[in-house]
Amino acid sequence: MELSDSSGSSSTVTQSMCHVRASELYPKRDLETDESPPTLEPPLVPFVPLAGESVEYLGRGANNTVLALSNYRFYLKVSNEGSKRRRGIQDSNIPLGLIEMIEIKDLFYIIISCKDSRTCRCTFTTNDLCLEWYKRLTRVIVSPKNVQDVFAFAFHAWAIEDQCNEDISSNLGHDGDDDYFMKEIERLNISVLSDNSKWRISKVNWDYKLCTSYPNRLLVPSCITDQTLEAAAKFRSSKRVPVIVWRHKGNGAILARCSQPEVGWLGWRSSEDEDLLKAIAESCQNKSKKPKKLVVIDARSYPSAVANRARGGGCECPEYYPGCEIRFMNLANIHAVRKSFHLLRQLCASPPDLPNWYSLLENTRWLHNISGLLHAANTVAATIEFEMQPVLVHCSDGWDRTPQIVSLAELMLDSYYRTIDGFRVLCQREWLDFGHKFADRGQGEDPNERCPVFIQWLDCVHNVMSQYPCAFEFSKTYLVKLAQHTYSNLFGTFLCNSGAERKRTGIGTATFSVWKHLAASAECKNHLYSSQSDNVLWISCNVRDMNLWRDLYVGPFTDGPQLTKTTEICNPIMGMDGIIDPIIRIDQPIVISSEDPCIEFSKPEDIISLDERDDKSSDTNSSSLSSIIAEENGIERHSSPTNCILNTVDGLLPLVDDVQNRLQQLNLEHKTREAALQNELHVTRLVLLRQASHRCNGIETTPTPDVNGLSLADKTDDDQHRRRDDIVVGTCGVVRCSTNPVGAGSRGYPVYVVRQQVLAGKTEASL
């Protein structure tokens, strides 16, 4: 390559590739420590940083707590005083991606509200220090303009460079080029290669030319051309055309998904879209049976679907689609779900001894929404299993309620998706490849676009697991970990809004995948799993049968009884007479009112009821929902107060599941007993072999067995026998009777030839 300088002369420069180190791409910042009181020693970093993690700020809060802020997490370490440990207060370990909102309360308190409904309170000694930490936290939780500034990229670069870490190499990996699409086509017995196939694989969306939120390959009826798909896509919202995602291997009924049709007030129609839906229904019919109707499951209510016509949307008109049957599921939209979740987070941060706690839980309508989703999934599963009819599912845009219903129905109908690998394929296809907006729903700049849609779906899976505890290969810990790492920014699996964005930014090769980490974790396996349970899971979806996801929202029970009730708390810095330090539990937060320093909680009538209205403006001021505070109420609630050993891979505290731990212990005890029995059987066979050999040679022995059952003569070379490479006692290859005996023993026993192979070499002895 020739380069010319300003004078016009040219010079030849040889191109070479240079290796850029992780420290140059993602340099670590220097530690900044707050000034400590002269009576206290400077604080130390309370955790071992992960690869690429750098602690940027370190300081102290009230009650001698230590605060550490890195580029991955915020850590609050409580003092080691025995009184606080007895009260059950534990350290807070919160990834920055999980923080949704930060507020200042009463000058000296910072309230941290998390996306998994956790709430943490930090107390400071001065207002200036409180404001300084508020600015630090607010600055680091802002969504980066460039996705490559997310910690997942730095973590990957530093971990790859530090190859000596065995935990990284054995527990982390990439998604790779696993072609699950073709494997699913083969597993579901979908014929796409023969001349008379009913379906085909279309590449009309290759390189995301047709729809940026759809995968590259689409499964459609074979009679539908790519030109028809392009025309039908123009009639669907965001060009999300109807495509097939699953097929029943028994009766051949298929499950498809799409977005709403753009009917509008004028009642527009598309002949290509009508032909596509008709072809989907005909692809499931048998010649000997009557024609089947395509059941269209609309996740919205009928009024909401009609109201969407004012925005250019709508629903299928029965006059234009005579071969379709439309059913409305009346599910809440993202704005109602967001309100419900904020009320749930407020309730979970409240004192646990509220007498009307369940009434307040009902007012959040969270369990009602869970029940509605499971009812819709039951409807889809029953239509396919019993009525043997094809089903098409859509909502407004097809990336929120649609994947919830479709993936739940597939989980109920297909036992493969209840395995660890199958659940990965299910999430990859229905949520990631079909464009659920993880970035906007979890970390978007517009608060009206945020909604815990994926968390709500995981809550539904948790309720299914509660009713069928032996049907899943993964445990409830798997779901909790998956919910945490959806927003933790440690893995690149759930970054961006679509597969097109992830491919463009190179996330698949520049970040680690969460799936290998969960699959390699022993605590994520269900020891009650039975692989024979391949039947359909029919869910009891009544509200009374729903369970609150305590492991995620509230945390497990803590050790020790609650001796007294918290009645009042005073702050000496605010000019009050003294401070009352009551005995509380980890799940019993302290609630402070700005007008009165006594504990209070919202009345049941103060909680807003939810409906289907798209009231977006009320969500802008959702910070008032976090006025109920939990003291040090964070991720740490999943571990014992005396055990603060962090996971070396993701840096979080391990979760406690007493049932799975007991099952794992029983399994270990069973293997130990089995090994002991095998060893005892081996020793017994050796003793019997030697006794037979001695009798053959006429040797009279009076064995004196020891505790292991070996005689004194046998014990001499016991080590040699234990070092045998191969010995199969009792088979004709080891001890066999000679057909022409050379001689006989003193008692007339036949002569035996014993062959044995020892590590030191081969020896052959005639006895």
N, C-alpha and C positions, 0 to 999 in steps of 0.2 A: 504494500500500500504506500503510495507516495503522498506526502503532505508538503504544501508550499507555504513558506513564510511570507511576511509582508513585503520582502524585497524581491520576491518572485522566484527565488531558488527553491529547488525541491530536494527532498531527502527521503530515503526509504526507511520506513519504520516497520519492524517485525511485530505482528500482532501476537499476543500471548494471553492465555487465560490465567487469571490470578484468583486465588482462593480468598474470599472475604470471610473473616472470622465473625462469629456471633457477637463478640464484644464490639466490633465495629458497626455492625448493622443495628444492634440493640444494646447500646452502652448502658451500664448501670449508673444510677445517680448516686451522689455522695449522701451519706446519712446526715441529717440535721436533727440535733437533739435539743429539746427545750431545757431551759435552765431549771435545775432541781433545787429545792430548799437546801440550805446548808446542813440541815440535820439528816438528810437522806442521801444515800449513795446514788450515783447516776444510774438510770435504768438500763437494763440489758434487753436485747431482742428476745422475746419470749418464745420463739419458734425457730425451727431450722428452715431457711428459705428454700424454695424449689429452684429448679434450673431456670436461670434467667430472671429470678425474682430478686428485687433489691428493696430493702427497707429505706424509705425516703425520710420519714419523720418518726421520731420517738419522743415520748413525753410521759408525764404523769397526770392523772386526774385526781378527783377526790377519793378519800379513803385509801390512799396509797395504791391506786390502780395504775397499771402501765398500759399506755396506748401506743400501738405501732401501726403505721400505715405504709404499705408497700405498693408496688405497681400491680399486685394481684389481689390483695386482701386488706381488710381492716381487722386488727386483733386487739381485743381488750382483755387484759389479764388482771383478775382480781387478786387482792393481797392474800397471802398465805396464813392469815389469821385463822385460828381454829374456829372462832365463832362464825365466820362467814362460810367456812367449809361445812360446818354443821347445819347451816341454814340452806345449803344446797346451791348456793350461787356458784356458777361456773364461768369459765372463760368464754368470750364471744369471738368466734372465728368466722367472718363473713366475707366471701369473695365480693369484689367491688361490682361485678356485673349483677349480683343479686340485689343490690341496693336500689330502691325505686325512688325514695324521697327522704330528705333530711330537713328537720325542723329544729328551731330553737324554742325552748319552753322555759319560762320563768328565769331568764338571764343566765342560768348556770347549767342548763340541761340541753343536751342534743338528743333528739329522737330520730332513730334510724328505722325506717319502714322498708321491709324487704318484699321481693316479688313472690316469695313463697309463704306469705302471711306472717313472717316473723317480725318482731319489734324489739329493738334494743335501745336502752337508755344509757347515755354517758354523762357523768356528773363531773363538774370542774370546780376548782376553788375560787377562780376569779372570772369575771365576765370577759376580760380581754383574752384569756386563754381559751374560753369557750368559743368566742368569735373566730379566733385564729384556726381552731380545729374545724369549725363549721366551713370556713373558706377552703381549707385543704380538702375536706371530704367532698364539698360541692364541685370543686375543680376536677377531681379524679373520676367522678361518676358520670361526667358529661360524655355522651356518645362521640367517639372520634370521627372526624370527617373522613379519614382514610381507614378502611377496614384492616389494613395491615398494621395499624397502630394498636390493635387489640393484643392483649397479653399472650394469646394462644400462639402467635407467630414467634414472639421472643422465647416462649417456653420450648417450642419445637426446635428453634435454632440452637439454643444453649444445650438442650438435651441431646441432640444429635452430635454436637461437638464433644460432649462429655460422654463418650461411649462406654466408659468403665462402670457406669451405674447399671447394675443388673436389674433393678426394679424398673428402670425405663425400658430396657430392651425386652423384658419378659411381659410387661403389662401395658405397653403402649405400641401403637402402630397406626397405619393409614387405612383408609377405606379401600384403596387400591382400585383395580379394574374388575372387581367381582361382577360378572355378568349375571346378576340375579334374574334379569328379565327373561332370558332364554331358559334358565333353570325352572322358573315358575311356569313358563309356557309348557314345558315338558312335564312338570309335576302335576299340573291341572288337566293333562290329557287334551290340550288344545292343539288341534292339527292345523298347521299353517303352511306345510310344504307340499302336500298332495294337490292334485289337480281339482279334486272335488271338495276342497276344504271350505268350510263355512266362514272362516276368518282369515285375515292376513295381517301382516305387520307393515304399517305405513311409515315411510320416512319423510312425510311431507313437512314434519317439524324438525328436520335435521338441522343442526346448528341454530335451533330455536328461531327459525325464520317465520313460522306461523304464529306461535304463542310462546312468549318468553317464560311463562310460568308452568309450562308442560314439559314432560320428558321428550327426548329425541325420537323415540320409537313409540308408536301408538298402535294398539290392537283394535281393529275395526272389522265390520263384516266384509267379506271378500267382494261383494257386489258393489261396494262403495269405492269410487275412484278418488284420487287425490284432489281432482278439481271439485268434486262434490264436497269434500271435507273443507276446502278453502272457502267455498261459498257458504257452507253451513256455519263455519266459524265466525263469519261476519254478522250472523244473526244471534250469536251468543255473547254474553257479557265477557269482556277481556279476551274474546276469541277462544274461550274454553269449551271446545266442541265435545259432544258426548263420545266417550271412548269406554272400552271394556277393561275392567281391572281384575275380575275374578270370575271363576266358573265352578259350578257345583259338579263334582265328578260323578255323582250318582244320577241325577235327573237332567243334567245339562243346562240348568237355568244359570243365567249370567247376571253379574252385578256391574253396572256402569255408573259413571259420574260425569258431571258437567256443571255449567253455571246457568243462570236464568236466561230465558229468551228475551230479546229486546223487542217486546210487543209494542210498548208505548200506548199513549191514549188513542192513537189512530188505528190500533189493531193490526200492526204489520205482521206479515207471515213470510215464511221461507219454504219454498218447495223442496230445496235440498235438505233442510233440517227435518222436514216431515218424512222425506224418503229415508234419511238416516235412522230415525227412530223406528220406522216401519221395518227396516232391514235388521235392526237389532232384535226386534221381537220375532221375526221370521227365522233368524239364525238359531233359535232355541226350539223350534217346532219339529215334531216328528210327523211323517206322512200319515201314520195310522191314527193320529189323535187330532182333536179339534184345535183350531188356531188359538194361540195364547195371546193375551193382552200384555202390553208393557205397562207395569205399575210404576208411575212416576211419584217418588217420595219427595215432596217439597217440605224442607225443614221449617219454613215460616208458617205463620198463620194465614188464613185466607185474606183477611183485611190488610195485612202487611204486604202480601203478594200483589194485591190490587193497588195499594198505595204506591208501590214501586213503579207502576206504569207511568206515574207523573215524572219519574226520573229517567224514563226510557226503558225500564225493565218490564217485569210482569211474570206471568206464568203461561203454561200451555193452554190454549183454548180447545175445549173438547170438540168444537166443530171442525177444527183444522187437524186434529189428531184423533180420529175415530178409533184407532187401535190402542189407545192409551187410557189408563185409569189413574186419576190424580188424587193423591191423599196428602193432606196437610198435617204436619206434626206439631205446629204451634210452639216452637222452641224460641227461647229468648235470644235476642241479638247481642252483639258484643258490648253494647253500651249498658244493657241491663245486667249482663254477666259481670262487667267491671264494677258496677255499683254493688252487686251482691258480694263480690270478692272483697271489696273494701270494708263492707260491713262485717264480713267474716273475720277479717284481720283485726278489726277493732274489737270484736267479741273475744277472739283468742288471746288478746292482750289484757283482758279484763281479769279481775280477781276470780279465782276458781270457786269460791264459796257463795256466788250469787244464787239466791233461791230461784230466780226466774231465768236461769241460764239457758235452758232448753226453749223457753218461750222466745228469748232473744235470738237463739239459733234459727228458730222457725221464721222470724221476721227478716232474716237475711236472705231467705229463699234459696240458699245455696243447695240444700239437699233436694229441693223441688226441681231445680235445674238439672241436677244429676239424675233424678228419677225420670225426667222428661227425655233425656238423652238415651238412657237405657231402654225406655219404652219404645223410642223410635228404632233403636237397634233390634229389639225384639220383633217389631213389625216387619222389618226387612228380612230378618232371619226366618220368620214364620212364612212369609210370602214365598221365599225361595225353597224352603224345606218341605212345607206342607202343600201349598198351592202350586208349587213347581212353575212359577211364573218369573220372567225376567224383571229386574228392578233397575230403575234409573234414579239416582239421588242427586239433588242439587239444592242450593239455598239461593242467596243473592249472587255472590261472586264465586262460590264453589271452593273456597280455601279455608273456611272456618268450621261451620257446622257440618258441611259435607264430609270432610275427612273424619270428623268425630263419629258420624253415623256409620260410614262405610267401614272404617277400621274396626269399630266395635262389632259390627255384624260379621265381618270376616273372622274376628277373634272367637266369636261364639260358634261359627259354623265349621271352622277349619282348625284342627288340633295342632297343625304344624306351626301356626302363628303363636302358640302358647309355649313353644320352646325358645331358648335364648337366641338361636340363629333365626328362627322364624319371626320372632318379635322385631329383630333388627330389620329384616326384609320388609315387614309390614310398615314400620315407621319410615324407612327409606323411601318406599314407593308412595304411600298415601299422604305423607306429610312433607317430605323433602323434595321428591321429584315432581310432585304435583303442586308445588309452589305455595305451601303455607307461609305466610309472611312473618317468619320468626323475628326478623329485625324490627319491623314496625310494631308487632304485637308485644315484644318484650322490651326493646330499648329505643323505640322511635322517639323522635323529637316532638311529635304531635301527641299530647296526652289523650286525645279522643280516639287515637288509633291503637292505644295500648289495651290489651285484654289477655288474661291468662287462659287462652283457649286450650293450649296443649296441657297445661296443668289440670284444667278441668277434665280433659279426656283421661289423663293418668289417674285422676280421682275415680273416674268410672271404672277403669281397669282394676283399681284397688278394691272397689265394691264387688266386682265379679270374682276376684281372688278370695274375698271374704266368704262368698257363698260356695266357692269350689276351691278349697285350699290345696287339693292334690292334683289339680288339672294343669298347673303351670310349672315349668322347669325353673323359672326364676322366682326369687323371693320378693317380699315387700320392700326389703332394703334396696333391691335393684331399682324399684320405682322411685324411692326417695332419692337415691343417688342420681337417677336420670333427671328428676325434677330439679335438683340443685344445679347440675351441670348443663341444663338447658340455657341458663343465663350466667354461668360462672365465668365465661370467657377463657376457660382453660383449654377447651377443645374447640375445634373448628367445625364440628358437625352441624351445629344449629346457627351458624353465622349466615347473614344475608337473607334475602327473601325468596330466592329461587335457585334452581340448579344452574341456570344461565349465569347468574351473578357469581356463584361459587366457582364455576369453571373459569370465568373471566379473571378472577382474582387469584386463581391457583390455590384455593384453600385445601383441596384434596391432597396435595403433596407438600404444602408448607405448614400444615398443622396436623396434630394428632387427632385420631377418631375416638369418640367416647365408647364405641361399641367393644373394642378389644379390651379396654380398661375394665368395663363391667363384666365381660365374659371371663376375664382372668381373676376376678375377685372371688374368693371363696365365700364371702358373706352374702354374695348375690345369688347363690344357688339354693333352691328349695329342696330340702331333704325329704319332704313329704311327696314329691312329685312321682306320679305313676304314669309311665309312658303308654299304658294300655287304655287310658281314659281318652279315647278319640271320639266320644259322642258329642252331640250338640249341647252347648251350655244354655239352658233356658233360665233367664234371670228373673227373679222376683223383684220387680221395679217399683213397688209401692214405697211411698215416702217412709213408712214405718220400718222398712227393711234396709234403708240406707244407713251407712255408718260414716261418721265424721272421720276423716283421715288424720287421726291424732298424731301419728308418727311424723307427719310433715307440718301440720298446722299448730299443734299444741306441744308435742313432745311426750315422751314416756313419763310414767310416774317416777318420782324421786324418792330416795330413801329417807326415812325418818318421818314421824308424825308432825302435824302442825299443832303446836301447843297453844298458841294465842292467836287472836285475830287482830289484824291491822286496823286501827281506828283513826290514828292521826299521825302525821309526820311534820316536824317543824325544822326549819333551816336556820341555824344561828347566824349565817352570813347575811340573811335577809332581815336581821334585827329581831329575831324571835328568841324566846327565853332559853330554849334548849333543844335538844334533839332526842327523839325517842327512837331507839333502834329495835324494832320488834322482830320477832322470829318469824320469818316467812319462808316459803318454798320457792323453788325456781319458777313454777308456773303460777305463782301468786304475785302479780305485779303491784307496784305502788302507783296510785293514780292521784295526781295533784291538780287542783283547779287553780286558775289564775286569780280568782276572787277569794277563795277560801282554801286554806292549806289542808283541808280534810279530804278524805277519799270520797269520791262520788262516781256515779256511772249513769249513762244515759237511760232515761225511762223507756219502757217498751214502745210508748206512743211516739217517742222522738225518732225512732228508726224509720227511715223512709221505705215505704212499700215499693216493690218493683213492678214494672209492667213492660209492655212491648214498645213503648214510645221511644223514639230516637232523641232523647233529651241530652244533647252533647254538652251544652253549656254548664250543666250542673256538675260535670266531672272535672271542670277546670279547677274548682276549689275543693278538690277531694282531700286536700291536706288536713281539713278539719276532722276527717275520719280517724286520724292517728292521735287524737288527744288522749286516748287511753294508752297508758304506757306500761311496758313490761320491763322490769329491772333485769338487765343482763339476759334478756330472753331471746337468744339467738340459736344458731346451729348447734351450739354446745349442748343443747338439751338432749341430744341423742347419745350421750355418753355418761358414764359414771363420774361423779365429782372427783373421785380419787384417781381416775385414769384419764390422763390428758395426752396420750401418745397419738400424734397426728399421723395420718396416712402419708407414707413417703412418696406417693405418686401424685395425689391431688391436694395434699396439704390439709384435708379436712379431718375432723374427728370421726372415729369409727362409730357406726350405729350399733345399737344393742337390740338383739332379737332373742329373747329367752327361749322361745320354742325351737328356733333353728340352732341355737347354740347347744341346747340339750340333745337334739337329734344328732348333731355332729359329734357330740361327746359319746353318745350311745354307739354310733358307727365306729368311732375310734376304739371303744372298749371291745366291740365285737371283733374287730380286726386283730386286736391284741390277744384276745382269747383264742382266735383261730390260729395265730402264729404259735402260741404256746402249745396248742394241741398238735400242730404239725411237728414241732420240735420233740414233743413227747413220743409221738408215733415213730419218728426217726430213731430215737434212742432205743425204743422197744424192739424195733426190727433188728438193730445191731446186736442187742443182747440175745435174741432168739437165734440169729445167724451164728454167733460164736458158740452158743450151747450146742447147736446141731453139729458144728465142726468138731468140738471136743468129743462128743459121743462117737462120731465116726472114727476117730483115732484112738478110742479106748482110754481117754484121759479122764481120770476121776478128779473132779474139782469140788471144793466146798466153797462156793463163792460167798463173799461177804460184800453184799451190795452197799453202796453208799446212798446218799440222799437222792442221787439222780438215777438209781437203779443199776449202776455199773459195778462189776466186781473189781477187785484190786488189780487183776491182770488186764482187765479190759480198760481200766482207767489209765494205764500207762501210755497206751498209744491212742487215747481218745481224740487228741488233737489231730492226729494223722487222719483218722476216719472222718473228722469234721471237714477236712480239707479236700475231700474227694470231689473230683469234677463230676463224675457220673457213676451212680450206683443205684440200681433199681432192685431192691431186695425182694425176694419172693417170686421173681420171674425166671423163666427157664434160661435166659441169657446170662444170669448171674450165678445161680446155683442149679446145676443140672446133674442128673445121674448118668454115669457112663454106661453105655450099652455093653461093653466088654470090660468089666472091672478088672483092674490090675491086681487087686488084692482085697482083702477084707480086714476089718478091724478085729480086735480081740474078742468082740462080742458078735462077730458075724455081720456087722453093718456093711452095706455097700460103700464103695469108694466114691467120693464126690470130688469134682474138680471145681474150684472156686476161682473165678477171674475177677480181678479188681484193678482199677486204674487210679493211680495216685498222682498228685500234682508233681511230685519229684520224678516220676517215671512209671513205666509199666512193670508189674511183677506178676508172675504166674506161679501158683502154688498148687501142688497136688496133696490132698489131705487123705 
